[in-house]
Amino acid sequence: MAEAKTQITDVDPSEFIASVEPERRREEARVVDALFRKITGMKPKMWGPSIIGYGEYRTTYDSGRDVHWMRTGFSPRKAKLSLYLMGGYCDEAAGKRRDALLKKLGKHSTGKSCLYINKLADVDMKVLEEMIASDWDAMQRKYPD
């Protein structure tokens, strides 16, 4: 079985954040990093060249594919902040909570397990904090250490 393309690296997430352009995105990355650290209590690791992940887990899909991935994280991409919030997709109660919170969040878009935010000023930070915490709790229940 082939390994996933995105693996943990030795790059320091703080150094990566310091290199993020433009400056507004770099400042937003610092805010989001502090929020994830506060909620998870985890020191982040870089996953590939541009994803900052908090915690990790292993699972095997029904297909037999083994997966090693972060529990949650984000990437400060130029166009949008990408937040990886998988808990709402693997836990029904967390999914319902996520859907309710998305209605109160503010301007955003979503993908399969991603939340995309153009700029933090567009969203309610308390709601975002609630979403990340709910997601983290769901991942902890689904994949206990």
N, C-alpha and C positions, 0 to 999 in steps of 0.2 A: 504494500500500500504506500503510495507517495505521501511524503510529508506536506503539510500545509505550507503555502508560500510565505505566509506571515508568521514569523517566529520572534521570540523574545530576543532583544539585542542588548549589548553592553552600553549603549548610548544613555547618558544621563538625561532624563526627561526635562530637568531644569535647563540644561544646555540647549536641548532641542527647542524649548519654548523661547529661550533668549534669541534664537535665530529666526523665529517666525516673522514673516512679513505679510502685510504691512503692520505698522506699529499698533493700530487699533486691534487687529486680530491677536497680536502678541499679548496685549493687555487683557483682552477677553480670555485668552488661554490661561493666563495667570489666575484670573478669577474662577474659571471653571475648574482648574486644577485644585485650587484651595477648597472649592465646594466638594469635589470628589474625595479629597483627602479627609475632610471633616466628616463626611457621611460614612465612608468606608473604613476609616482608620488605617488605611493601607498606604504604603509607600509605592508610588507608581513605577512601572517598567515600560520601556519602549517595546512595542510590537511592530516589527518592520520599521521602515524609515519615518513614519508619520503618525502612528497611533499610540496614544498614552493609555495604558491599561492598568486597572486596579484589581488585584486578586486574579486568581486563575482557577480553572477547573478542567477536569477530563471527563469525557463521556464517549459512548459508542452509539452511533446512529443505528436505526433499524437496518440500514444497508450494510452494517458491519464496519463502517468507517470510524476509526478512532479520532477523536478531536481533543486538542489541547488549546484552550482559548482563554481570554480574559473574562472575568465576571462582568465587568463594565468598563467603560472608558470613553475617550473622545479623540477627535482629530481636528486641530485648528486649520482647516483647509482655507485657501484664499477666498473662495466664493461663499462658503458657509461653514459654521461649526457643525461637525458630525458627531452626535452622541450615540454611543452603542449601548442600548438599553434592552437586553434580551429577556429579562425577567418577566415582562408583561406578555411575552409570547410563549413562555413555557409554563405559565401558572395562570389558570383561568381567573381567579380572584384578582390577581395583580393586573391582568389584562383589562378587566372591567374598571379597576381603579385608574389605570393609565388612560383609558378612553375618556373617563370623566374629567381627569386633570387636563388632558389635551384641550378640552373645550374652554378651559379657563387660562391656558398658558399664554396665549397671544399669538403673534405671527410666527408660523413654523410650517414645515412640511415633514412628511414621514416616508420611510421606506420599510422594508421587511422588518428589521429590528433597529432601525436608525431614526433618530430625530434630528432634523436639519433646522438650524437657526441662522438667519442672515446676520443678525447682530443682537447682542444681549439686551440692548435697549428695547427691542421689540417684544420681550417676554417678561412675565411676572417671575422674578427670581425666587420668591417663596414657593410658587407652584412648581418651578423647575426643581428646587430642592426636594420637595415632596415626591416628585416623580422619580428622581434618582434614588431617594431613600426607599421608596416602595419597591423599585426594581431590584435594588441591592438585597433587600429582605427576601424577595422571591427567589433570587439566585442562591442565597444562603440556604433557604428551605429545600430547593430542588437539588442542589449539589452541596450537601454539607461536607465540611473538611474531613 
